[in-house]
Amino acid sequence: MRFSVAAAVFALSAATSGYAKVQMSKSGGDATYYTPGLGSCGHNNVATDFIVAVDHATITSFPGAGANPNT
């Protein structure tokens, strides 16, 4: 009895499941690799830190941003 119930559930789930369509798109951009070091906040970053590079206009206009202590 258990096997037939399990088989019926499996058959129904396989019959009713559908594959989701994947929308493919292409985009472009540039990537840069660098070795982390002293960041704009004055902290020394290491290779295991999660950091990103941000352009000058974005970092200086960020709310609460101050002067770069490294300049």
PDB file of N, CA, C and O in Angstrom, chain B, residues numbered from 101:
ATOM      1  N   MET B 101       0.821  -1.199   0.000  1.00  0.00           N
ATOM      2  CA  MET B 101       0.000   0.000   0.000  1.00  0.00           C
ATOM      3  C   MET B 101       0.860   1.255   0.000  1.00  0.00           C
ATOM      4  O   MET B 101       0.608   2.181  -0.771  1.00  0.00           O
ATOM      5  N   ARG B 102       1.872   1.292   0.858  1.00  0.00           N
ATOM      6  CA  ARG B 102       2.726   2.488   0.914  1.00  0.00           C
ATOM      7  C   ARG B 102       3.426   2.745  -0.412  1.00  0.00           C
ATOM      8  O   ARG B 102       3.551   3.884  -0.861  1.00  0.00           O
ATOM      9  N   PHE B 103       3.887   1.635  -1.039  1.00  0.00           N
ATOM     10  CA  PHE B 103       4.579   1.804  -2.307  1.00  0.00           C
ATOM     11  C   PHE B 103       3.654   2.375  -3.367  1.00  0.00           C
ATOM     12  O   PHE B 103       4.059   3.250  -4.131  1.00  0.00           O
ATOM     13  N   SER B 104       2.433   1.900  -3.424  1.00  0.00           N
ATOM     14  CA  SER B 104       1.505   2.378  -4.452  1.00  0.00           C
ATOM     15  C   SER B 104       1.130   3.841  -4.224  1.00  0.00           C
ATOM     16  O   SER B 104       0.943   4.589  -5.183  1.00  0.00           O
ATOM     17  N   VAL B 105       1.018   4.252  -2.954  1.00  0.00           N
ATOM     18  CA  VAL B 105       0.734   5.662  -2.664  1.00  0.00           C
ATOM     19  C   VAL B 105       1.926   6.521  -3.062  1.00  0.00           C
ATOM     20  O   VAL B 105       1.761   7.578  -3.671  1.00  0.00           O
ATOM     21  N   ALA B 106       3.129   6.064  -2.716  1.00  0.00           N
ATOM     22  CA  ALA B 106       4.332   6.817  -3.075  1.00  0.00           C
ATOM     23  C   ALA B 106       4.493   6.891  -4.589  1.00  0.00           C
ATOM     24  O   ALA B 106       4.865   7.935  -5.125  1.00  0.00           O
ATOM     25  N   ALA B 107       4.214   5.791  -5.278  1.00  0.00           N
ATOM     26  CA  ALA B 107       4.319   5.777  -6.736  1.00  0.00           C
ATOM     27  C   ALA B 107       3.292   6.711  -7.366  1.00  0.00           C
ATOM     28  O   ALA B 107       3.592   7.399  -8.341  1.00  0.00           O
ATOM     29  N   ALA B 108       2.086   6.737  -6.814  1.00  0.00           N
ATOM     30  CA  ALA B 108       1.048   7.622  -7.345  1.00  0.00           C
ATOM     31  C   ALA B 108       1.412   9.084  -7.135  1.00  0.00           C
ATOM     32  O   ALA B 108       1.223   9.906  -8.031  1.00  0.00           O
ATOM     33  N   VAL B 109       1.932   9.413  -5.954  1.00  0.00           N
ATOM     34  CA  VAL B 109       2.348  10.794  -5.683  1.00  0.00           C
ATOM     35  C   VAL B 109       3.467  11.197  -6.623  1.00  0.00           C
ATOM     36  O   VAL B 109       3.453  12.303  -7.164  1.00  0.00           O
ATOM     37  N   PHE B 110       4.437  10.318  -6.825  1.00  0.00           N
ATOM     38  CA  PHE B 110       5.544  10.618  -7.731  1.00  0.00           C
ATOM     39  C   PHE B 110       5.044  10.817  -9.158  1.00  0.00           C
ATOM     40  O   PHE B 110       5.456  11.758  -9.837  1.00  0.00           O
ATOM     41  N   ALA B 111       4.164   9.940  -9.612  1.00  0.00           N
ATOM     42  CA  ALA B 111       3.645  10.041 -10.976  1.00  0.00           C
ATOM     43  C   ALA B 111       2.860  11.324 -11.180  1.00  0.00           C
ATOM     44  O   ALA B 111       2.997  11.977 -12.215  1.00  0.00           O
ATOM     45  N   LEU B 112       2.040  11.692 -10.206  1.00  0.00           N
ATOM     46  CA  LEU B 112       1.265  12.930 -10.327  1.00  0.00           C
ATOM     47  C   LEU B 112       2.155  14.161 -10.285  1.00  0.00           C
ATOM     48  O   LEU B 112       1.925  15.120 -11.022  1.00  0.00           O
ATOM     49  N   SER B 113       3.165  14.140  -9.432  1.00  0.00           N
ATOM     50  CA  SER B 113       4.040  15.309  -9.360  1.00  0.00           C
ATOM     51  C   SER B 113       4.874  15.441 -10.620  1.00  0.00           C
ATOM     52  O   SER B 113       5.138  16.556 -11.072  1.00  0.00           O
ATOM     53  N   ALA B 114       5.293  14.325 -11.192  1.00  0.00           N
ATOM     54  CA  ALA B 114       6.064  14.380 -12.432  1.00  0.00           C
ATOM     55  C   ALA B 114       5.203  14.853 -13.589  1.00  0.00           C
ATOM     56  O   ALA B 114       5.681  15.563 -14.474  1.00  0.00           O
ATOM     57  N   ALA B 115       3.941  14.462 -13.587  1.00  0.00           N
ATOM     58  CA  ALA B 115       3.044  14.836 -14.683  1.00  0.00           C
ATOM     59  C   ALA B 115       2.630  16.294 -14.617  1.00  0.00           C
ATOM     60  O   ALA B 115       2.380  16.912 -15.652  1.00  0.00           O
ATOM     61  N   THR B 116       2.555  16.850 -13.424  1.00  0.00           N
ATOM     62  CA  THR B 116       2.077  18.225 -13.294  1.00  0.00           C
ATOM     63  C   THR B 116       3.191  19.253 -13.232  1.00  0.00           C
ATOM     64  O   THR B 116       2.931  20.451 -13.350  1.00  0.00           O
ATOM     65  N   SER B 117       4.424  18.810 -13.051  1.00  0.00           N
ATOM     66  CA  SER B 117       5.511  19.792 -12.975  1.00  0.00           C
ATOM     67  C   SER B 117       5.922  20.194 -14.379  1.00  0.00           C
ATOM     68  O   SER B 117       6.001  19.361 -15.282  1.00  0.00           O
ATOM     69  N   GLY B 118       6.180  21.474 -14.550  1.00  0.00           N
ATOM     70  CA  GLY B 118       6.619  21.976 -15.837  1.00  0.00           C
ATOM     71  C   GLY B 118       7.969  22.645 -15.696  1.00  0.00           C
ATOM     72  O   GLY B 118       8.389  23.002 -14.596  1.00  0.00           O
ATOM     73  N   TYR B 119       8.621  22.804 -16.782  1.00  0.00           N
ATOM     74  CA  TYR B 119       9.909  23.481 -16.765  1.00  0.00           C
ATOM     75  C   TYR B 119       9.691  24.971 -16.954  1.00  0.00           C
ATOM     76  O   TYR B 119       8.928  25.388 -17.826  1.00  0.00           O
ATOM     77  N   ALA B 120      10.350  25.758 -16.152  1.00  0.00           N
ATOM     78  CA  ALA B 120      10.243  27.211 -16.280  1.00  0.00           C
ATOM     79  C   ALA B 120      11.054  27.660 -17.486  1.00  0.00           C
ATOM     80  O   ALA B 120      12.162  27.176 -17.717  1.00  0.00           O
ATOM     81  N   LYS B 121      10.504  28.571 -18.239  1.00  0.00           N
ATOM     82  CA  LYS B 121      11.231  29.116 -19.375  1.00  0.00           C
ATOM     83  C   LYS B 121      12.245  30.131 -18.871  1.00  0.00           C
ATOM     84  O   LYS B 121      11.937  30.967 -18.022  1.00  0.00           O
ATOM     85  N   VAL B 122      13.439  30.050 -19.396  1.00  0.00           N
ATOM     86  CA  VAL B 122      14.505  30.954 -18.997  1.00  0.00           C
ATOM     87  C   VAL B 122      14.642  32.031 -20.058  1.00  0.00           C
ATOM     88  O   VAL B 122      14.805  31.730 -21.241  1.00  0.00           O
ATOM     89  N   GLN B 123      14.577  33.281 -19.637  1.00  0.00           N
ATOM     90  CA  GLN B 123      14.750  34.399 -20.553  1.00  0.00           C
ATOM     91  C   GLN B 123      16.236  34.715 -20.636  1.00  0.00           C
ATOM     92  O   GLN B 123      16.845  35.102 -19.639  1.00  0.00           O
ATOM     93  N   MET B 124      16.812  34.557 -21.792  1.00  0.00           N
ATOM     94  CA  MET B 124      18.233  34.830 -21.982  1.00  0.00           C
ATOM     95  C   MET B 124      18.413  36.263 -22.453  1.00  0.00           C
ATOM     96  O   MET B 124      17.629  36.769 -23.257  1.00  0.00           O
ATOM     97  N   SER B 125      19.443  36.905 -21.949  1.00  0.00           N
ATOM     98  CA  SER B 125      19.765  38.251 -22.407  1.00  0.00           C
ATOM     99  C   SER B 125      21.270  38.423 -22.391  1.00  0.00           C
ATOM    100  O   SER B 125      21.986  37.717 -21.681  1.00  0.00           O
ATOM    101  N   LYS B 126      21.731  39.358 -23.172  1.00  0.00           N
ATOM    102  CA  LYS B 126      23.157  39.649 -23.241  1.00  0.00           C
ATOM    103  C   LYS B 126      23.387  41.080 -22.792  1.00  0.00           C
ATOM    104  O   LYS B 126      22.569  41.964 -23.045  1.00  0.00           O
ATOM    105  N   SER B 127      24.491  41.290 -22.134  1.00  0.00           N
ATOM    106  CA  SER B 127      24.884  42.642 -21.764  1.00  0.00           C
ATOM    107  C   SER B 127      26.399  42.713 -21.827  1.00  0.00           C
ATOM    108  O   SER B 127      27.072  41.690 -21.947  1.00  0.00           O
ATOM    109  N   GLY B 128      26.921  43.895 -21.747  1.00  0.00           N
ATOM    110  CA  GLY B 128      28.360  44.065 -21.832  1.00  0.00           C
ATOM    111  C   GLY B 128      28.869  44.965 -20.738  1.00  0.00           C
ATOM    112  O   GLY B 128      28.094  45.624 -20.045  1.00  0.00           O
ATOM    113  N   GLY B 129      30.158  44.989 -20.589  1.00  0.00           N
ATOM    114  CA  GLY B 129      30.755  45.838 -19.572  1.00  0.00           C
ATOM    115  C   GLY B 129      32.229  45.536 -19.437  1.00  0.00           C
ATOM    116  O   GLY B 129      32.785  44.726 -20.178  1.00  0.00           O
ATOM    117  N   ASP B 130      32.841  46.182 -18.502  1.00  0.00           N
ATOM    118  CA  ASP B 130      34.258  45.988 -18.243  1.00  0.00           C
ATOM    119  C   ASP B 130      34.447  45.375 -16.866  1.00  0.00           C
ATOM    120  O   ASP B 130      33.677  45.642 -15.944  1.00  0.00           O
ATOM    121  N   ALA B 131      35.464  44.565 -16.739  1.00  0.00           N
ATOM    122  CA  ALA B 131      35.820  43.988 -15.444  1.00  0.00           C
ATOM    123  C   ALA B 131      37.272  44.337 -15.157  1.00  0.00           C
ATOM    124  O   ALA B 131      38.095  44.413 -16.069  1.00  0.00           O
ATOM    125  N   THR B 132      37.570  44.542 -13.906  1.00  0.00           N
ATOM    126  CA  THR B 132      38.924  44.887 -13.498  1.00  0.00           C
ATOM    127  C   THR B 132      39.336  43.991 -12.344  1.00  0.00           C
ATOM    128  O   THR B 132      38.545  43.749 -11.433  1.00  0.00           O
ATOM    129  N   TYR B 133      40.549  43.504 -12.372  1.00  0.00           N
ATOM    130  CA  TYR B 133      41.096  42.721 -11.278  1.00  0.00           C
ATOM    131  C   TYR B 133      42.178  43.553 -10.610  1.00  0.00           C
ATOM    132  O   TYR B 133      43.015  44.151 -11.286  1.00  0.00           O
ATOM    133  N   TYR B 134      42.162  43.589  -9.315  1.00  0.00           N
ATOM    134  CA  TYR B 134      43.181  44.335  -8.597  1.00  0.00           C
ATOM    135  C   TYR B 134      43.456  43.669  -7.264  1.00  0.00           C
ATOM    136  O   TYR B 134      42.642  42.891  -6.767  1.00  0.00           O
ATOM    137  N   THR B 135      44.598  43.976  -6.692  1.00  0.00           N
ATOM    138  CA  THR B 135      44.956  43.484  -5.371  1.00  0.00           C
ATOM    139  C   THR B 135      44.497  44.509  -4.353  1.00  0.00           C
ATOM    140  O   THR B 135      44.882  45.674  -4.447  1.00  0.00           O
ATOM    141  N   PRO B 136      43.675  44.108  -3.370  1.00  0.00           N
ATOM    142  CA  PRO B 136      43.173  45.077  -2.393  1.00  0.00           C
ATOM    143  C   PRO B 136      44.283  45.613  -1.501  1.00  0.00           C
ATOM    144  O   PRO B 136      45.305  44.962  -1.286  1.00  0.00           O
ATOM    145  N   GLY B 137      44.061  46.780  -1.004  1.00  0.00           N
ATOM    146  CA  GLY B 137      45.001  47.439  -0.105  1.00  0.00           C
ATOM    147  C   GLY B 137      44.261  48.479   0.701  1.00  0.00           C
ATOM    148  O   GLY B 137      43.177  48.215   1.223  1.00  0.00           O
ATOM    149  N   LEU B 138      44.836  49.651   0.803  1.00  0.00           N
ATOM    150  CA  LEU B 138      44.236  50.725   1.575  1.00  0.00           C
ATOM    151  C   LEU B 138      43.019  51.271   0.837  1.00  0.00           C
ATOM    152  O   LEU B 138      43.134  51.719  -0.304  1.00  0.00           O
ATOM    153  N   GLY B 139      41.856  51.235   1.481  1.00  0.00           N
ATOM    154  CA  GLY B 139      40.623  51.709   0.873  1.00  0.00           C
ATOM    155  C   GLY B 139      40.392  53.178   1.131  1.00  0.00           C
ATOM    156  O   GLY B 139      41.133  53.803   1.890  1.00  0.00           O
ATOM    157  N   SER B 140      39.365  53.739   0.503  1.00  0.00           N
ATOM    158  CA  SER B 140      39.091  55.171   0.628  1.00  0.00           C
ATOM    159  C   SER B 140      38.618  55.557   2.025  1.00  0.00           C
ATOM    160  O   SER B 140      38.628  56.739   2.367  1.00  0.00           O
ATOM    161  N   CYS B 141      38.207  54.592   2.834  1.00  0.00           N
ATOM    162  CA  CYS B 141      37.793  54.885   4.215  1.00  0.00           C
ATOM    163  C   CYS B 141      38.968  54.823   5.184  1.00  0.00           C
ATOM    164  O   CYS B 141      38.804  55.052   6.382  1.00  0.00           O
ATOM    165  N   GLY B 142      40.144  54.515   4.668  1.00  0.00           N
ATOM    166  CA  GLY B 142      41.319  54.437   5.521  1.00  0.00           C
ATOM    167  C   GLY B 142      41.559  53.067   6.125  1.00  0.00           C
ATOM    168  O   GLY B 142      42.464  52.902   6.943  1.00  0.00           O
ATOM    169  N   HIS B 143      40.761  52.079   5.733  1.00  0.00           N
ATOM    170  CA  HIS B 143      40.932  50.713   6.238  1.00  0.00           C
ATOM    171  C   HIS B 143      41.774  49.912   5.257  1.00  0.00           C
ATOM    172  O   HIS B 143      41.634  50.061   4.044  1.00  0.00           O
ATOM    173  N   ASN B 144      42.655  49.056   5.790  1.00  0.00           N
ATOM    174  CA  ASN B 144      43.460  48.189   4.943  1.00  0.00           C
ATOM    175  C   ASN B 144      42.654  46.932   4.626  1.00  0.00           C
ATOM    176  O   ASN B 144      42.299  46.181   5.534  1.00  0.00           O
ATOM    177  N   ASN B 145      42.365  46.698   3.354  1.00  0.00           N
ATOM    178  CA  ASN B 145      41.590  45.541   2.918  1.00  0.00           C
ATOM    179  C   ASN B 145      42.521  44.395   2.559  1.00  0.00           C
ATOM    180  O   ASN B 145      43.655  44.613   2.132  1.00  0.00           O
ATOM    181  N   VAL B 146      42.030  43.162   2.738  1.00  0.00           N
ATOM    182  CA  VAL B 146      42.788  41.968   2.370  1.00  0.00           C
ATOM    183  C   VAL B 146      41.981  41.175   1.348  1.00  0.00           C
ATOM    184  O   VAL B 146      40.812  41.474   1.106  1.00  0.00           O
ATOM    185  N   ALA B 147      42.608  40.162   0.747  1.00  0.00           N
ATOM    186  CA  ALA B 147      41.986  39.412  -0.345  1.00  0.00           C
ATOM    187  C   ALA B 147      40.712  38.686   0.070  1.00  0.00           C
ATOM    188  O   ALA B 147      39.892  38.380  -0.796  1.00  0.00           O
ATOM    189  N   THR B 148      40.508  38.398   1.343  1.00  0.00           N
ATOM    190  CA  THR B 148      39.302  37.696   1.787  1.00  0.00           C
ATOM    191  C   THR B 148      38.145  38.635   2.094  1.00  0.00           C
ATOM    192  O   THR B 148      37.048  38.164   2.391  1.00  0.00           O
ATOM    193  N   ASP B 149      38.353  39.952   2.031  1.00  0.00           N
ATOM    194  CA  ASP B 149      37.286  40.927   2.269  1.00  0.00           C
ATOM    195  C   ASP B 149      36.403  41.050   1.028  1.00  0.00           C
ATOM    196  O   ASP B 149      36.878  40.908  -0.098  1.00  0.00           O
ATOM    197  N   PHE B 150      35.127  41.313   1.243  1.00  0.00           N
ATOM    198  CA  PHE B 150      34.201  41.582   0.139  1.00  0.00           C
ATOM    199  C   PHE B 150      34.227  43.082  -0.125  1.00  0.00           C
ATOM    200  O   PHE B 150      33.643  43.859   0.630  1.00  0.00           O
ATOM    201  N   ILE B 151      34.897  43.486  -1.183  1.00  0.00           N
ATOM    202  CA  ILE B 151      35.023  44.905  -1.515  1.00  0.00           C
ATOM    203  C   ILE B 151      34.686  45.113  -2.986  1.00  0.00           C
ATOM    204  O   ILE B 151      34.757  44.183  -3.788  1.00  0.00           O
ATOM    205  N   VAL B 152      34.324  46.323  -3.323  1.00  0.00           N
ATOM    206  CA  VAL B 152      34.053  46.684  -4.710  1.00  0.00           C
ATOM    207  C   VAL B 152      34.757  47.992  -5.023  1.00  0.00           C
ATOM    208  O   VAL B 152      35.075  48.773  -4.126  1.00  0.00           O
ATOM    209  N   ALA B 153      34.990  48.215  -6.284  1.00  0.00           N
ATOM    210  CA  ALA B 153      35.544  49.485  -6.738  1.00  0.00           C
ATOM    211  C   ALA B 153      34.384  50.385  -7.143  1.00  0.00           C
ATOM    212  O   ALA B 153      33.468  49.944  -7.837  1.00  0.00           O
ATOM    213  N   VAL B 154      34.420  51.633  -6.718  1.00  0.00           N
ATOM    214  CA  VAL B 154      33.362  52.595  -7.029  1.00  0.00           C
ATOM    215  C   VAL B 154      34.012  53.831  -7.632  1.00  0.00           C
ATOM    216  O   VAL B 154      35.071  54.267  -7.180  1.00  0.00           O
ATOM    217  N   ASP B 155      33.378  54.390  -8.647  1.00  0.00           N
ATOM    218  CA  ASP B 155      33.937  55.566  -9.301  1.00  0.00           C
ATOM    219  C   ASP B 155      33.906  56.783  -8.369  1.00  0.00           C
ATOM    220  O   ASP B 155      33.147  56.820  -7.401  1.00  0.00           O
ATOM    221  N   HIS B 156      34.735  57.762  -8.677  1.00  0.00           N
ATOM    222  CA  HIS B 156      34.903  58.954  -7.841  1.00  0.00           C
ATOM    223  C   HIS B 156      33.599  59.719  -7.655  1.00  0.00           C
ATOM    224  O   HIS B 156      33.298  60.158  -6.545  1.00  0.00           O
ATOM    225  N   ALA B 157      32.818  59.887  -8.725  1.00  0.00           N
ATOM    226  CA  ALA B 157      31.568  60.653  -8.632  1.00  0.00           C
ATOM    227  C   ALA B 157      30.576  59.990  -7.675  1.00  0.00           C
ATOM    228  O   ALA B 157      29.887  60.678  -6.923  1.00  0.00           O
ATOM    229  N   THR B 158      30.502  58.679  -7.699  1.00  0.00           N
ATOM    230  CA  THR B 158      29.572  57.966  -6.819  1.00  0.00           C
ATOM    231  C   THR B 158      30.014  58.042  -5.367  1.00  0.00           C
ATOM    232  O   THR B 158      29.195  58.309  -4.488  1.00  0.00           O
ATOM    233  N   ILE B 159      31.280  57.815  -5.103  1.00  0.00           N
ATOM    234  CA  ILE B 159      31.748  57.786  -3.718  1.00  0.00           C
ATOM    235  C   ILE B 159      31.699  59.170  -3.074  1.00  0.00           C
ATOM    236  O   ILE B 159      31.444  59.273  -1.874  1.00  0.00           O
ATOM    237  N   THR B 160      31.935  60.226  -3.831  1.00  0.00           N
ATOM    238  CA  THR B 160      31.909  61.569  -3.242  1.00  0.00           C
ATOM    239  C   THR B 160      30.495  62.106  -3.072  1.00  0.00           C
ATOM    240  O   THR B 160      30.272  62.999  -2.254  1.00  0.00           O
ATOM    241  N   SER B 161      29.528  61.575  -3.835  1.00  0.00           N
ATOM    242  CA  SER B 161      28.149  62.042  -3.698  1.00  0.00           C
ATOM    243  C   SER B 161      27.324  61.146  -2.776  1.00  0.00           C
ATOM    244  O   SER B 161      26.138  61.406  -2.577  1.00  0.00           O
ATOM    245  N   PHE B 162      27.923  60.102  -2.212  1.00  0.00           N
ATOM    246  CA  PHE B 162      27.209  59.186  -1.323  1.00  0.00           C
ATOM    247  C   PHE B 162      26.819  59.917  -0.047  1.00  0.00           C
ATOM    248  O   PHE B 162      27.650  60.624   0.523  1.00  0.00           O
ATOM    249  N   PRO B 163      25.574  59.771   0.423  1.00  0.00           N
ATOM    250  CA  PRO B 163      25.138  60.471   1.640  1.00  0.00           C
ATOM    251  C   PRO B 163      26.031  60.130   2.837  1.00  0.00           C
ATOM    252  O   PRO B 163      26.240  58.958   3.153  1.00  0.00           O
ATOM    253  N   GLY B 164      26.544  61.148   3.486  1.00  0.00           N
ATOM    254  CA  GLY B 164      27.410  60.953   4.644  1.00  0.00           C
ATOM    255  C   GLY B 164      28.875  60.795   4.300  1.00  0.00           C
ATOM    256  O   GLY B 164      29.702  60.590   5.188  1.00  0.00           O
ATOM    257  N   ALA B 165      29.209  60.887   3.013  1.00  0.00           N
ATOM    258  CA  ALA B 165      30.609  60.735   2.623  1.00  0.00           C
ATOM    259  C   ALA B 165      31.412  61.944   3.067  1.00  0.00           C
ATOM    260  O   ALA B 165      30.941  63.080   3.006  1.00  0.00           O
ATOM    261  N   GLY B 166      32.612  61.685   3.509  1.00  0.00           N
ATOM    262  CA  GLY B 166      33.516  62.760   3.906  1.00  0.00           C
ATOM    263  C   GLY B 166      34.694  62.816   2.962  1.00  0.00           C
ATOM    264  O   GLY B 166      34.685  62.202   1.896  1.00  0.00           O
ATOM    265  N   ALA B 167      35.694  63.549   3.360  1.00  0.00           N
ATOM    266  CA  ALA B 167      36.895  63.663   2.540  1.00  0.00           C
ATOM    267  C   ALA B 167      37.652  62.336   2.549  1.00  0.00           C
ATOM    268  O   ALA B 167      37.613  61.606   3.540  1.00  0.00           O
ATOM    269  N   ASN B 168      38.331  62.027   1.466  1.00  0.00           N
ATOM    270  CA  ASN B 168      39.144  60.825   1.375  1.00  0.00           C
ATOM    271  C   ASN B 168      40.362  60.995   2.277  1.00  0.00           C
ATOM    272  O   ASN B 168      41.165  61.897   2.036  1.00  0.00           O
ATOM    273  N   PRO B 169      40.531  60.162   3.308  1.00  0.00           N
ATOM    274  CA  PRO B 169      41.666  60.321   4.208  1.00  0.00           C
ATOM    275  C   PRO B 169      42.993  59.896   3.597  1.00  0.00           C
ATOM    276  O   PRO B 169      44.041  60.075   4.219  1.00  0.00           O
ATOM    277  N   ASN B 170      42.969  59.337   2.393  1.00  0.00           N
ATOM    278  CA  ASN B 170      44.196  58.850   1.764  1.00  0.00           C
ATOM    279  C   ASN B 170      44.823  59.863   0.818  1.00  0.00           C
ATOM    280  O   ASN B 170      45.865  59.581   0.226  1.00  0.00           O
ATOM    281  N   THR B 171      44.217  61.035   0.661  1.00  0.00           N
ATOM    282  CA  THR B 171      44.783  62.012  -0.271  1.00  0.00           C
ATOM    283  C   THR B 171      45.502  63.106   0.471  1.00  0.00           C
ATOM    284  O   THR B 171      46.044  64.020  -0.150  1.00  0.00           O
TER     285      THR B 171
END
